[in-house]
């Protein structure tokens, strides 16, 4: 039934990264066995035959569903997200670090680069 299935990553002001599933549909099933024409449930004692639902065309509908939230990887706002060629790992960057993530691991990331120890408070404040 799904015309296409896509995954989309985005970052938010709360320093999290969210994975969304985006799907498009242009057909819908009709002919349910347990519902009448108005969509109300039928009395089971009145159902005497079964029918296979039929897919009917409809206007294109786009659905966006949150799939996963990746948190606790950044102290600052995420500036960049890049999906790797394997489509299972991605990198994210903020002002001080670059992290590597895996789609199956939502509770932690792997630090690739951390510049926080290279910068002192004096160099940041300009003193």
N, C-alpha and C positions, 0 to 999 in steps of 0.2 A: 504494500500500500504506500510506503514512503517513496516519494519521487527521488529525493536525495537526502543524505544524512551528513551533516558537517559538525565539527567541533570547533569552538571558538574560545580563545583565552582573553581575559581582560583583567586589568588591575583597577583597584579602587583606592580612595583616600584613606581607607582604614588599613592600608599596607598589606592587603590580601590579594591573592590572584584567584580568579574564579574561572572554572571550565563550564561552558554552556554547550548544550546540544541544540542545533538548529535543524529543523526538518520542514519540508514543504510537502503539502498534500493537495491533490486535485481530485481525489475520489473519496467517497464515504460509503460504508456498508449500510444496506437497507434490507429489511425483511427479517427482523429478529423474531425468534420463536416465543419469547416470554413477554413481549411488549406489544401493545396495540398500536394503532395508527397515530395516536396522540402521545405515545411514549410512556404510557402508564403500564405497570406490571399487570399481566393477565392472571386470572385465577388458574392455578395449575390444573385443577380438575377439568377445565374447559379446553385444554390443549390436547388435540387429538392427532395432530400430525406435525412433523418437523420439516422445515424448509431451510435450504442453504442461503445465507445472506448473499446479496448481489452488490457488487461495487458500482456505484452510480457517480457520474461526473459532477463536480462542484467547482465553484470559484477557488482559485489557488489560495491556500491558507498557509501562513508561516507560523510555526510554533517554536518558541524559545524556552528551554527547560534548563534550570541549573543542575549540573551533574556533580561537581566537586568544588570544595573550597580549599585552597592551599594557603595556610596562615603561618605566622611565626617565623618567616624567613627573612624579613626585612625590618630594619629599624626606621628607615626613611621611606618616603613615597617611592613606589616603583616607577622608574623612568623608561624602562625598555623590557620587552618580552620577545624572545625569538625561539620559534619551534625548530628543532633539529630535523635532519632528513629522515631519521627513523620514525618520526611522528609519535614517539612515546616519551621523549625527553625534551626539555626546553630549558632555556636560560633566562634569568631575570636579573636586572641590574637596578640598584639605587645609587645614591651619591657615594657610598663607601664600599659596596660589595657587588660581586657577581655570583649568583647561585645557580646550581644545576638541579633540576627537578625531574622526577619521573612521575608519569600520570598515575601509576598504581600506588605511589607513596605520597599521602597527603599531609602527614604530620611532621615531615622534616625535609630539608634540602641539603645539598652537598655544596660546601663553600669552595668556589674556584679561586676567587681573589677577594682579599679583604685589605683595604687601604687605611683602615682606622688607626692601626698602630703606627703607620708611617707619618700620620699627621698629628702634630701636637696642638694643644689648645692655643698656644701662642701664634702658630702659623694660620690657624683658622680665623682667629680674631684680628689678625693683622698687627699684633704688637711686636 
